[in-house]
Amino acid sequence: MKYRVTYISLLLIIATLPIWSQDAHIERNNESPENEETIWENINLIKKGSFEEIEANILSKLWKVEPSQTSLQIDTDVFLTGKGSLRVEGSGSVELRTFDIPIPIGAVSLTGSLAYKGDTEAVAVLRWYKGDNVLREDTFSKYPPTGEGWYRFSLSERTPPEGSSHLILSIKAELPAQGKFWIDEVNLNISVEQAKTVNILINQIGYDLACPKRFVVATNFKPQKVKGILIGADNNELAEVTFSEPKRIIGQNESDWGLWFMRGDFTPFDQEGAFKICLWIDNKKYVSDEFVLGKDLIWEKTIPIVLNGIKFHRCGMEILGIHQSCHLDDNCDGKPLIGGWHNGSNYGKDKSGLVLSLLAEAYLICSWRIKKDEALDKAFQEELNWGAKYIVSRIKDDGGVMGNIEAKSQSPDVLPEKETDGTLGNEDDRTCSGNTADIELCAYALSCLGYAFPDTTLSETFYSNAEKITISLIEKGCKGNTLFNSLVFLAEKKGYEKHLPYLNSLYPEDLINSIETIPRYDSVSGGFGTFNLSQVVKKAIEEYIKLAEENPFGLCPINLMGSYSYLILDKESKPKGINGHILTIAQLAGKAFKFYPDNSVRALFFDQINWLLGVNPFGISMIKGIGNKQVSILVHPYIKAGVNPEQMIGCIPYGIRAFSEELDIPYIDLAISPHGDDSSLGVSIETMALYINAVAQYYRVRVHGGETEKGLSLPSNK
């Protein structure tokens, strides 16, 4: 079957900065079609084209020059107007160009102009792209210079090529040795025609009772008058909705998300049932999709599904409808290494230690809730045992750990059972790497399992292996939170007398990553770590809450210094989806809620979960199989090999990412091709395990039945 690749942009767009591609469609929430209004805008696609008051780090995100040894800087002595120009110094063939500039939806026409002064002739060209393909090149006309030697380049009105996604402005010149040229007053003015759009972005599962209930309204115009009402199934008005002031979101490098966003809130309303939100914006009516309110809704509706998505990735056994028994020949020096999970992005198993540690901790802290559902408890224990099978088989007699099974470097698009013949000792056996970076996580996972499971032979197996790894690492001089955490659970089971000296020497400086174990350690050591921990957690969570409240989605910036980045991950050469970052914040909020069970912490937690379940600029659920609007397909080796994408229920992709390394604006590939953008649609199993862990951190607290008039009581560690 052949797939047609289409790139879908953010739902509406674009006011100040263009975003995404021409194939976008506009979602409306039951909007009345009569008297539809049109918005005309003229947008300058060039930011700071007069080169005034522009910092070097911003300049480097807007313009690039080749060859690399060519100098690029602001000149405050030579300019046409204002206070500065852009000077290029180099030799030979030199090209100055913009980074990719996305074309706004509804673009009708474009004109351009710039001023040029230099030691030689130059050519200015506008290149229109669709993906990596050049659709058209438009050359600027050149006019005689002014008295000071400035040439005027001009591009008459052009219609964007059909299907174009972005463009680049290029200025080329042949410079003599140590030659120079300057540009100033650069403009690319594009006219955009759009219908007024309003999108009500809700959690597609619904909202928990006794918890924050927030959503976002996105518009491509600034609303002047807004009113919101919560309505029931019979359209009766039940409660008023409050709204924040409409605002733009500006990310790193002055990246404007292109819409007006308002946060809606109906937290005080606490009745079970199905509801809709009815809006009147500037006297026009809009209605949301239906959603429900209920007890522990997020836990009940997502945890079993995501856990099942992890099960699909089991290596070494048949998964009905997905794959047959596979990789039965996995080994390290002849020792079978069966069990664990495929990574998701490939068939390697090096994420299994991390996944097991996240699942084991979730089971330990939230076992009281898991055990309320017999089927969930059974499924959870089966998954933990399957992951532990692989980890235990890697442990050597001396406490060392064998490496991980690596993915084949150039594996064809085949199901996992076709990748090797399953017979131990043949040439197609997969490589066992020397990578033991997960060794501490393996110890922690097994110690959690030993503590969480009943006193059985299996529990003792977990404990003895965890102890073997932990003591081996300590004797080698290793330190860190993970070892400390592992040893605390071992000590609780085996007795503190044996391990207390080790624990004293391992006491962590980074308290926040030992939230589970510091209070336990204090109970026998008489220390004051829990108080210090509570202060550290309070300081950290208050900072995140403050930052999250600065935007309607409740997003925490990725970098907290200088210009905020919402979508550009640090040290990433290629932008990747931020679901992992979102869930890390949710996990921290869940942990903090144990110490500070107030509404601001709860709001931070649920804002992150809401993003994954529909309260994001695209209005889509990030969990396959949940919600009315989801990603159409995932980039996954199973799907490339022919598995029906609809079978991949519970899988979570990397998610919404930055448009590029420079543009901190939302992008996700909503194509129908299994060979789409793996940076947004690719599946990584640790993201799914992190989701379960983050949700468990919050739901360990007995929200319903644990409330008082003054709020929630502090939970115990049990």
Buried (B, 14 or more C-beta within 10 A) or exposed (E): EEEEEBBBBBBBBBBBBBBBBBBBEBBBBEBEEEEEEEBEBEBBBBBBBBBBEBEEEBBBBBBBBEEEEBEBEBBEEBBBEEEBBBBBBBBEEBBBBBBBBBBBBBBEBBBBBBBBBBBEEBBBBBBBBBEEEEBBEBEBEBEEEEEEEBBBBBBEEBEBBEBBBBBBBBBBBBBEEEBBBBBBBBBBBBBBEBBBBBBBBBBBBBBBBBBBBBBBBBBBBBBEEBEBBBBBEEEEEEBEBBBBEBBBBBBBBBBBBBBBBBBBBBBEBBEEEEBBBBBBBBEBEBBBBBBBBBBBBBBBBBBBBBBBBBBBBBBBBEBEEBBEBBBBBBBBEEEEBBBBBBBBBBBBBBBBBBBBBBBBBBBBBBBEBBEEBEEBBEBBBEBBBBBBBBBBBBBEEEBBBBBBBBBBEEBEEBBBBBBBEBEBEEEEBBBBBEEBEBBBBBBBBBBBBBBBBEEEEBBEBBBBBBBBBBBBBBEEEBBBBBBBBBBBBBBBBBEBEEBBEBBEEBBBEEBBBBBBBBBBBBEBBEBEBBEEBBEBBBEBBBEBBEBBBEBBBBBBBBEEEEBBBBBBBEEEEEBBBBBBBBBBBBBBBBBBBBBBBEEBBBBBBBBBBBBBBBBBBBBBBBBBBBBEBBBBBBBBBBBBBEBEBEBBBBBBBBBBBBBBBBBBBBBBBBBEBBBBBBBBBBBBBBBBBBBBBBBBBBBBBBBEEBEEEEEBEEBEEE
